[in-house]
């Protein structure tokens, strides 16, 4: 009897926990809770009717777009279904991939033609295509399995949504068969996304999963994609794929993939809009920032960015710009000038679906039109932090200049306490051993073109040459932690190569002292430290540290002893540290800033984003000030004030934006003397 009672209690506790978890899961304000709108993907019924009306009246540009659509909707099209589709990287060794994509676009084209013309021949052709695949397709395989479903499932589902909710003549048994394919073949292939890939993959899956949710009236499926949009992992999610100001995770790769990714996010935003959700304004209109940034560069204007420039595919405009342009013009009365220029000069004359399905029905009370959108770059701009291209500060004429290939160490050793600057000229300075820094060292480069590169067998770039170290300045240079200087065009590929347990153990600047306050008066200014598997910068036992306009990013990968040990910036036993206008982003398995046993640390106007743990974590510390900063897209908290043994005290957190983090925007529950006010904390996983 006691065993039965115990079992019943366990069941009740488990059930209670499940109900509580489900309630919490479904209570997030950004989730869809009301009944679905049908048709409800790219367009609502009102939008479809408006599209038809404009075409019938022969109004431009609907007239031309319809003529283009008609050319791509041949009633002679014959679907060629495969039982299993297998496609390798970049379409290699394709079995059924081309046929699957061609049928996807054909199905949607014919469904749109049916809605516009009311000619059932088009409905029958769209149904024929969907039925052909529904009764044959059983699965996907090889490298591009998820990408195939993500990119082309959207078109199948939009076509099916139109046919399902019109008098198309789609037989109920065939509709059921298509639904079975959606829920047993398409959805299982993409439901867990693919964080290992570049962000365009998950963007496409977010869009298609939302459509699956709409088509099957399944809120859980739909909101799974909503969650991913707001708080995705890896390169996934809006604040991980697009940085403040609009730079994309794939900007240094090529502009074809950039457009692919932001185009897929735009499709997701359009479906969300149809269902009454606003994806456009998330993260300070981040999606619009991405479109303007991309269009600006592709139109031949200058942009600044973190990383290396590429002009690959910058002359190939994808037909992706209409939906974002139409939304801001018609819903907010704002023009996106570069997006508008890209449309008028490059995409609209050849557009069909890209225009017809994105020009939504006008609002009853249309807003007044303003000239352009000015909400970009609210936080850090690429031009103001890190090692800047072609820029360094003016230095004394008696400075010591070191050319690439000459010994930096000899220059430092022979000029100790001379007060002279050691200037590293532009080029790659390879270190065969850690560079030892002594008190009074003044080390500068000539901007981003000056690269300090520890040779592959060298584990550390810079260390203190004496236990008591003081009055050191390092500025205007880049310290590269990857095992090669030339960055791969695909940054995600490089990051993966540094994220395994057998990756080489490498760390950036490590200043440690056994003495209390042994490291004193250290200044880092306009330096970039990136791609180290261990800490980018670690300072232990110090006083009066200043970090100004620096970029410490992509440090702290998963090497022995494991995740969470290494960060972009690690401070321990530090008194008086000012961190100003700096960037601590994309630590794969660490925090942006990790501060333990510190006192009087100020973080002002800085960015801590897309880190594997929290943006900034403080423990066992006091007098911590975090003001006017951005902490977004982190895998745990934006700002985390943690108690390990003793709580942190005297904590000031003012006027920060902490958004789209998987856990809390600010978790300071254990802090004593907490002064937190005027912080924006939208769209975090927990509040």
Secondary structure, 3 states (H helix, E strand, C coil): CHHHHHHHHHHHHHHHHHHHHHHHHHCCCCCCCCCCCCCCCCCCHHHHHHHHHHHHCCCCCHHHHHHHHHHCCCCCCCCCCCCEEECCHHHCCCECHHHHHHHHHHHHHHHHHHHHHCCHHHHHHHHHHHHHHHCCCCEEECCCHHHHHHHHHHHHHHHHHHHHCCCCCCCHHHHHHHHHHHHHHHHHHHCCCCCCCCHHHHHHHHHHHHHHHHHCCCHHHHHHHHHHHHHCCCCCCHHHHECCCCCECCCCCCHHHHHHHHHHHHHHHHHHHHCCCCCCCHHHHHHHHHHHHHHHHHCCCCCCCCCCCCCCCCCCCCCCCHHHHHHHHHHCCCCCHHHHHHHHHHHHHHCCHHHHCCCCCCCCCCCCCCCCCCCCCCCCCHHHCCCCCCCCCCCCCCCEEECCCCCHHHHHHHCCCCCCEEEECCEEEEECCCEEECCCCEEECCCCCEEEEECCCCCEEEEECCCCEEEEEEEEEEEECCCCCCCCCCHHHHHHHCCCCCCCCCEEEEEECCCCCCEEEEEEEEEEEECCCCCCEEEEEEEEEEEECCEEECCCCCCCCCCCCCCCEEEEEEEEEEEECCECCCCCCCCCEEEECCEEEEEECCEEECCCCCCEEEECCEEEEEECCEEECCCCCCEEEECCCCCCEEEEEECCEEECCCCECEECCCCEEEEEECCECCCCCEC
